[in-house]
């Protein structure tokens, strides 16, 4: 009310006091890791969430709910999923991310139902499988109406609208389920039967090397080679190129009037030959990356670009790259192609 704008300031106990129904679902303890806008988060904050969730499970918690700003929630949900399940295990319990598209002081706020649904899933949801991308989940409104919240894989979701209540959508995957909230009951309905295959329970999740630096570059008419050269000069461990279509970049000069395209190709080759990692992800958001379809894609592979034949959502792919370089840099090329925890499903279930 001081400025007329929303501020990032809410104490954990205020969440419980504002939502008394939570006490009917489970015994809840709360910890404040920080009050901040989610776009200010860095990999060190992912590490804090991983460590806090480990402490929660060690203390006997059945599940963990992470209240998070929506703008970068899908980055954090991916990061924590790899931290717990990148090596093939699963967390000891359910980990749920939730937030609100409308602030809690507004009559149209979605915060209470999202938090109720997230807490119910954390307490009573199905056993974590890991292979289907449920090592973490994101639970937000399924539509603009009240009463239903969607359960998304934490590695196959993205915020797709700046203000709608149902801003989150799946990428290359289906929703895992729905949480129906009625006046007197809450009910979970799963989209598909969860496979019976089981992973070992992980007790020592991995963290991210916060010293590693990365650059994101967008493929378009304004991309310039000096941006790549700068990343190389600053020893950035990786460049994530957001390519057009199946993953393409402006690297050719067929009319002889765009020499900067040829310079981009040379800059990429110099960067990868110096030890830098060039990962291609998609601007289309949905769909695969495939550098084998067109000759340009094959030329890009010769320049050292990796990521072909991936069904991993673009933001999740960038987090995956950071996790691999933090924990298994010698296995980069093989692990980037694998399905570590549901992020790179063999077939896209749309």
C-alpha positions as CSV (number, residue, x, y, z in Angstrom):
1,X,0.0,0.0,0.0
2,X,3.0,2.3,0.4
3,X,3.8,2.5,-3.3
4,X,0.7,0.9,-4.9
5,X,2.9,-1.9,-6.2
6,X,3.4,-5.5,-5.1
7,X,6.4,-6.1,-2.9
8,X,8.3,-9.3,-2.1
9,X,7.7,-9.4,1.6
10,X,5.8,-12.2,3.3
11,X,6.7,-14.1,6.5
12,X,6.2,-17.9,6.5
13,X,3.8,-17.8,9.5
14,X,1.6,-15.4,7.7
15,X,1.0,-18.0,5.0
16,X,-0.2,-20.4,7.7
17,X,-2.4,-17.8,9.5
18,X,-4.0,-16.8,6.2
19,X,-4.7,-20.4,5.2
20,X,-6.1,-22.2,8.3
21,X,-7.2,-25.2,6.2
22,X,-3.5,-26.2,5.9
23,X,-3.5,-27.3,9.5
24,X,-6.3,-29.8,8.6
25,X,-4.1,-31.4,5.9
26,X,-0.8,-31.9,7.7
27,X,1.5,-30.9,10.5
28,X,3.6,-28.1,9.0
29,X,6.8,-26.5,9.9
30,X,8.0,-23.4,8.0
31,X,11.4,-22.0,7.1
32,X,12.1,-18.7,5.4
33,X,15.0,-19.0,3.0
34,X,14.5,-15.4,1.7
35,X,12.1,-12.8,0.6
36,X,13.0,-11.9,-3.0
37,X,11.8,-11.6,-6.5
38,X,12.3,-14.9,-8.3
39,X,14.1,-13.1,-11.2
40,X,16.8,-12.2,-8.7
41,X,17.6,-15.8,-8.0
42,X,20.9,-17.4,-8.8
43,X,22.3,-21.0,-8.7
44,X,23.4,-20.4,-5.1
45,X,19.7,-20.1,-4.2
46,X,19.0,-23.4,-5.9
47,X,21.7,-24.9,-3.6
48,X,20.0,-23.4,-0.6
49,X,16.7,-25.0,-1.6
50,X,18.3,-28.4,-2.1
51,X,20.0,-28.2,1.3
52,X,16.9,-27.1,3.0
53,X,14.8,-29.9,1.5
54,X,17.5,-32.4,2.5
55,X,17.3,-31.1,6.1
56,X,13.5,-31.4,6.0
57,X,13.6,-35.0,4.9
58,X,16.3,-35.8,7.4
59,X,13.9,-34.4,10.1
60,X,11.2,-36.8,9.1
61,X,9.1,-34.7,6.7
62,X,6.9,-36.6,4.2
63,X,7.1,-33.8,1.7
64,X,8.4,-30.3,1.0
65,X,6.5,-27.4,-0.4
66,X,8.5,-24.5,-1.9
67,X,6.7,-21.2,-2.1
68,X,8.3,-19.5,-5.1
69,X,7.8,-16.5,-7.4
70,X,6.3,-17.6,-10.7
71,X,8.6,-15.9,-13.1
72,X,11.5,-18.4,-12.7
73,X,9.7,-21.2,-10.9
74,X,10.4,-23.6,-13.7
75,X,14.1,-23.0,-13.6
76,X,14.2,-23.8,-9.9
77,X,12.0,-26.8,-10.2
78,X,14.3,-28.2,-12.8
79,X,17.4,-27.4,-10.8
80,X,16.1,-29.2,-7.7
81,X,15.0,-32.2,-9.7
82,X,18.5,-32.7,-11.2
83,X,20.0,-32.1,-7.7
84,X,18.0,-35.0,-6.3
85,X,17.6,-37.3,-9.3
86,X,20.3,-36.5,-11.9
87,X,22.3,-39.5,-10.6
88,X,19.4,-41.9,-10.9
89,X,17.7,-41.7,-7.6
90,X,14.6,-40.0,-6.2
91,X,14.1,-37.7,-3.2
92,X,12.9,-39.3,0.0
93,X,9.5,-37.6,-0.5
94,X,7.5,-35.3,-2.7
95,X,8.8,-31.9,-3.5
96,X,6.3,-29.3,-4.7
97,X,6.7,-25.8,-6.1
98,X,3.8,-23.4,-6.0
99,X,3.2,-19.7,-6.1
100,X,0.5,-17.2,-7.1
101,X,-0.2,-15.2,-10.3
102,X,-2.3,-12.8,-8.3
103,X,-0.9,-11.3,-5.0
104,X,-2.6,-12.4,-1.8
105,X,-4.1,-8.9,-1.2
106,X,-6.3,-9.2,-4.3
107,X,-9.7,-10.7,-4.4
108,X,-8.8,-12.7,-7.4
109,X,-5.7,-14.2,-5.8
110,X,-5.0,-17.8,-6.6
111,X,-2.5,-18.2,-3.7
112,X,-4.7,-20.1,-1.2
113,X,-5.9,-22.8,-3.6
114,X,-2.4,-23.3,-5.0
115,X,-1.0,-23.7,-1.6
116,X,-3.7,-26.1,-0.4
117,X,-3.3,-28.3,-3.5
118,X,0.5,-28.2,-3.2
119,X,0.4,-29.2,0.5
120,X,-2.1,-32.0,-0.1
121,X,0.1,-33.4,-2.9
122,X,3.2,-33.2,-0.7
123,X,1.4,-35.0,2.1
124,X,-0.7,-37.6,0.2
125,X,0.5,-37.7,-3.4
126,X,1.8,-40.8,-5.1
127,X,5.3,-42.2,-4.4
128,X,7.9,-40.4,-6.5
129,X,8.8,-42.4,-9.6
130,X,11.6,-40.2,-11.0
131,X,11.5,-41.5,-14.6
132,X,8.3,-39.5,-15.4
133,X,9.7,-36.2,-14.3
134,X,8.0,-36.1,-10.8
135,X,11.1,-35.7,-8.7
136,X,9.8,-32.1,-8.3
137,X,6.4,-30.9,-9.4
138,X,4.8,-27.5,-10.0
139,X,1.2,-27.0,-8.9
140,X,-0.7,-24.0,-10.1
141,X,-4.2,-23.2,-11.3
142,X,-5.4,-25.4,-14.2
143,X,-7.8,-22.7,-15.5
144,X,-8.9,-19.2,-14.8
145,X,-11.6,-20.6,-12.6
146,X,-11.3,-21.9,-9.0
147,X,-11.5,-25.5,-7.9
148,X,-8.8,-27.3,-10.0
149,X,-5.0,-27.1,-9.8
150,X,-2.8,-28.8,-12.3
151,X,0.2,-30.9,-11.4
152,X,3.1,-30.5,-13.8
153,X,6.4,-32.3,-14.0
154,X,9.1,-30.0,-12.6
155,X,11.3,-30.6,-15.7
156,X,8.5,-30.3,-18.3
157,X,6.8,-27.0,-17.5
158,X,7.1,-23.3,-18.3
159,X,5.3,-20.1,-17.5
160,X,3.5,-19.2,-20.7
161,X,1.6,-16.1,-19.8
162,X,2.5,-13.1,-17.8
163,X,-0.7,-12.7,-15.9
164,X,-3.3,-15.4,-16.3
165,X,-4.0,-17.7,-13.4
166,X,-3.4,-20.7,-15.6
167,X,-0.1,-19.4,-16.9
168,X,1.8,-22.7,-16.6
169,X,1.7,-25.3,-19.3
170,X,3.5,-28.5,-20.1
171,X,6.3,-28.7,-22.6
172,X,6.6,-32.0,-24.7
173,X,4.6,-33.8,-22.0
174,X,1.3,-34.2,-20.3
175,X,0.1,-33.0,-16.9
176,X,0.8,-35.5,-14.2
177,X,-2.6,-35.0,-12.6
178,X,-5.2,-32.6,-11.2
179,X,-6.0,-31.6,-7.7
180,X,-9.7,-30.9,-7.2
181,X,-10.6,-28.6,-4.3
182,X,-14.2,-28.7,-3.1
183,X,-15.8,-27.0,-0.2
184,X,-15.3,-30.1,2.1
185,X,-12.7,-32.2,0.4
186,X,-9.5,-32.3,-1.7
187,X,-9.0,-35.1,-4.3
188,X,-6.1,-36.1,-6.5
189,X,-6.8,-37.4,-10.0
190,X,-3.8,-38.8,-11.9
191,X,-3.5,-38.3,-15.7
192,X,-1.8,-41.7,-16.3
193,X,-1.0,-44.7,-14.2
194,X,2.5,-44.3,-12.7
195,X,5.0,-47.0,-13.8
196,X,5.9,-49.5,-11.2
197,X,9.7,-49.2,-11.9
198,X,11.5,-47.9,-8.8
199,X,14.6,-45.9,-8.3
200,X,16.8,-45.9,-5.2
201,X,16.1,-43.2,-2.6
202,X,18.8,-40.5,-2.8
203,X,20.1,-39.2,0.6
204,X,22.9,-37.0,-0.6
205,X,21.6,-34.6,-3.4
206,X,24.2,-32.9,-5.6
207,X,24.7,-29.1,-5.8
208,X,25.6,-26.6,-8.5
209,X,29.1,-25.1,-9.1
210,X,28.3,-21.4,-8.6
211,X,31.6,-20.4,-10.2
212,X,30.5,-21.6,-13.6
213,X,29.2,-18.8,-15.9
214,X,26.9,-19.2,-18.9
215,X,25.6,-17.0,-21.7
216,X,22.3,-17.2,-23.4
217,X,22.1,-15.9,-27.0
218,X,19.0,-15.7,-29.3
219,X,19.2,-16.6,-32.9
220,X,17.8,-13.7,-35.0
221,X,18.8,-11.0,-37.4
222,X,20.6,-9.1,-34.6
223,X,23.0,-11.8,-33.4
224,X,26.6,-10.7,-33.6
225,X,29.8,-12.7,-33.5
226,X,31.5,-10.4,-30.9
227,X,29.0,-11.7,-28.3
228,X,30.4,-15.1,-28.7
229,X,33.9,-13.8,-28.6
230,X,33.1,-12.0,-25.4
231,X,31.8,-15.1,-23.7
232,X,35.0,-16.9,-24.7
233,X,37.2,-14.1,-23.4
234,X,35.3,-14.2,-20.0
235,X,35.8,-18.0,-19.8
236,X,32.1,-18.8,-19.7
237,X,31.7,-22.5,-19.4
238,X,28.8,-22.7,-21.9
239,X,26.8,-20.7,-24.4
240,X,23.1,-21.7,-24.7
241,X,22.0,-20.7,-28.2
242,X,18.2,-20.4,-28.6
243,X,17.9,-21.5,-32.2
244,X,15.0,-21.1,-34.6
245,X,12.9,-24.0,-35.8
246,X,14.7,-27.3,-35.2
247,X,17.6,-25.4,-33.7
248,X,19.2,-23.2,-36.4
249,X,21.6,-20.2,-36.3
250,X,22.6,-17.5,-38.9
251,X,25.9,-19.0,-40.0
252,X,25.7,-18.9,-43.8
253,X,26.1,-16.1,-46.3
254,X,24.6,-17.3,-49.6
255,X,24.1,-13.9,-51.2
256,X,27.6,-12.6,-50.1
257,X,26.1,-9.6,-48.3
258,X,26.0,-10.9,-44.7
259,X,29.7,-11.5,-43.7
260,X,28.7,-11.4,-40.0
261,X,27.0,-14.8,-40.4
262,X,30.3,-16.4,-41.5
263,X,32.0,-14.6,-38.5
264,X,29.4,-16.2,-36.2
265,X,30.3,-19.6,-37.5
266,X,34.0,-19.0,-37.0
267,X,33.3,-17.6,-33.5
268,X,31.4,-20.7,-32.5
269,X,34.1,-23.0,-33.8
270,X,36.8,-21.0,-32.0
271,X,34.8,-21.2,-28.8
272,X,34.1,-24.9,-28.9
273,X,37.7,-25.7,-29.9
274,X,38.9,-23.7,-26.9
275,X,36.9,-26.0,-24.6
276,X,33.6,-24.0,-24.4
277,X,30.3,-25.9,-24.6
278,X,27.8,-24.7,-27.2
279,X,24.3,-26.0,-26.5
280,X,21.4,-25.5,-28.9
281,X,17.9,-25.2,-27.5
282,X,14.6,-24.2,-29.2
283,X,12.8,-20.9,-29.4
284,X,9.7,-22.8,-30.4
285,X,9.5,-24.1,-26.8
286,X,7.5,-27.2,-27.8
287,X,9.0,-29.8,-30.1
288,X,12.5,-31.4,-30.6
289,X,15.9,-30.1,-31.5
290,X,17.2,-32.0,-34.5
291,X,20.3,-30.9,-36.4
292,X,20.2,-33.9,-38.8
293,X,17.2,-32.7,-40.9
294,X,18.7,-29.8,-42.7
295,X,22.2,-29.3,-44.1
296,X,22.6,-26.2,-41.9
297,X,22.0,-28.3,-38.8
298,X,24.7,-30.8,-39.9
299,X,27.1,-27.8,-40.5
300,X,26.3,-26.6,-37.0
301,X,27.3,-30.0,-35.5
302,X,30.6,-29.7,-37.3
303,X,31.1,-26.4,-35.5
304,X,30.8,-28.2,-32.2
305,X,27.2,-27.5,-31.3
306,X,25.5,-30.2,-29.1
307,X,21.9,-30.8,-28.2
308,X,20.6,-32.5,-31.4
309,X,17.7,-34.9,-31.0
310,X,16.7,-33.6,-27.7
311,X,13.1,-33.3,-26.4
312,X,14.2,-31.4,-23.3
313,X,12.4,-28.0,-22.8
314,X,14.8,-25.1,-23.5
315,X,15.1,-23.7,-20.0
316,X,15.4,-27.2,-18.4
317,X,18.2,-27.9,-20.9
318,X,20.2,-24.9,-19.7
319,X,19.8,-26.1,-16.1
320,X,20.7,-29.6,-17.1
321,X,23.9,-28.4,-18.7
322,X,24.9,-26.5,-15.6
323,X,24.2,-29.6,-13.4
324,X,26.3,-31.9,-15.7
325,X,29.2,-29.5,-15.8
326,X,29.0,-29.1,-12.0
327,X,29.0,-32.8,-11.3
328,X,30.0,-34.9,-14.4
329,X,31.9,-32.7,-16.8
330,X,33.8,-35.6,-18.3
331,X,30.4,-37.3,-19.3
332,X,28.9,-34.2,-20.8
333,X,28.2,-35.4,-24.4
334,X,26.7,-38.7,-23.2
335,X,24.6,-37.3,-20.3
336,X,23.2,-34.4,-22.3
337,X,21.5,-36.9,-24.6
338,X,20.2,-39.1,-21.8
339,X,16.9,-38.9,-20.0
340,X,18.2,-38.3,-16.4
341,X,14.9,-37.6,-14.6
342,X,12.1,-37.3,-17.1
343,X,13.3,-34.2,-18.9
344,X,14.2,-35.9,-22.2
345,X,11.4,-38.4,-22.9
346,X,11.8,-40.7,-25.9
347,X,8.4,-39.7,-27.3
348,X,6.7,-36.4,-26.8
349,X,3.3,-36.9,-25.2
350,X,1.5,-33.7,-26.2
